[in-house]
Amino acid sequence: MTVLTQGIQPYEFLLSEANGMRSRGQVTVTIAGGVALPSGTVLGKITASGKYIKYADGASDGSQTAAAVLGTPLPGTNGDHKATVFERDCEVIGKYLNGGVALDAPGIADLKALGVLVR
């Protein structure tokens, strides 16, 4: 018998959110290098453009500060994409963020400051 393994599903990282759509926002996410971003990817906001890219603690363009968690999975197509993110007043499951890769302590602290609690 063949064993099938199911990956992390969209929005599976979300534990709870505020009433209505208060936790969510619509932003522009820039994809570079043809890398798809799964639901639950932690994003940083580029200071100069206001656009979001994948969070990178060692960066110096603004993306070194975690600013949101991606709700809508995005394809590996370079360019700008509109996406739903969670940027305030919610709880997320840490082991499902970034495709199952652990988020570092500074990223967790950045999200906590926004009201996004990593459990």
N, C-alpha and C positions, 0 to 999 in steps of 0.2 A: 504494500500500500504506500502510495506517495504521500509524504508529509508536506503540507503547505504552510509557509510562515507568512503571516500578515504583518506588514509594517505599521508604523505609526500613522494613524488616520488624521485628516484635517480636523482641527479644533480638539483633538484628544488631549492636548496639554491643558485645556481650560478646566479649572475646578469650579470656579464661581465668578460671576460678574455682577456689576451694579444693575439696578432696574433699568428697563428700557435699553437704550444704546449708549448710556453714559460712559461705559468703559471703552467703547470703540471709537476709532477715528479713521478717516480716509486720508492716505498719504501717497506720495510718489516714491517708489522704490527703484533705485538704479541697479540693474544687473550688469556685471562686467565679467568677462572671462567665460561666458556661456555656462555659468554654474546655476543650476536650479535651486531655489530656496523653498524648503518644505514649510508647511504650517508649523509654527512654534519656533521659528528662527528669531533669535534676538537681534534687533536692529539698533544702529546708532544713527544719529542725525548729523549730516555734514553741515558745518557751520556756515560756509560760504553760500551754498545753494539751497539749504533747507530740505534737501532730498535725503532719503534714508538709504543706507547700505547695511550689509551685514556687520554687526558689532565686532570690533577688533580692539582689544584692550591696549595694544601697543601703538595704535595709530595716533596721529596728531591733527587730524582734520575735523574733529568733532565726533567721529564714529567710535572713539575710545570710551565714550559714555553711553551706556545702554539707555535707549530712549523709548523702546516699544517692543512688543512681541508680535510677529507676523501671524495673522489669522489666515489669510488667503494664500495658498501655495502658489508660487510663481515659477514659470517655465525657465529653462536655461537659454532664453533669448536675450541677447544684449540690448540695453536701452532702458527707457523709463516705463514703469508699469504702475497703474493705480492699484492700491491694495488696502484691505481692511487690517488694522492693527489694534492691539490692546495697549492703551497708553496710560490708564489710570484705573483705580478702584476695582481690582480683580485679584483672583488667586490663580496661580498656574502650578502645574506639576513639574518640578525641576528635572526629573529624569526624562521627560518628553521634549524638553527644549533643545533646539539646535540638532534635531534629528537623533536625539538620544545621547548626545555628547554633553558632558557636564558643563554648566556655566560657572565661570570663575567667581571668586568672592567679590571683586570690585563690581562686576556686572550685576550680581545679586543685590548689592548695596545700592547701585544706581536705580534699579527697578523698584526697590523698596521705597526710595525717596519719592518716586512717582505714585506710590500706592499700589504697585503691582507686587504682590507678595509671592515669593517662590516657596513652595512647600516641599 
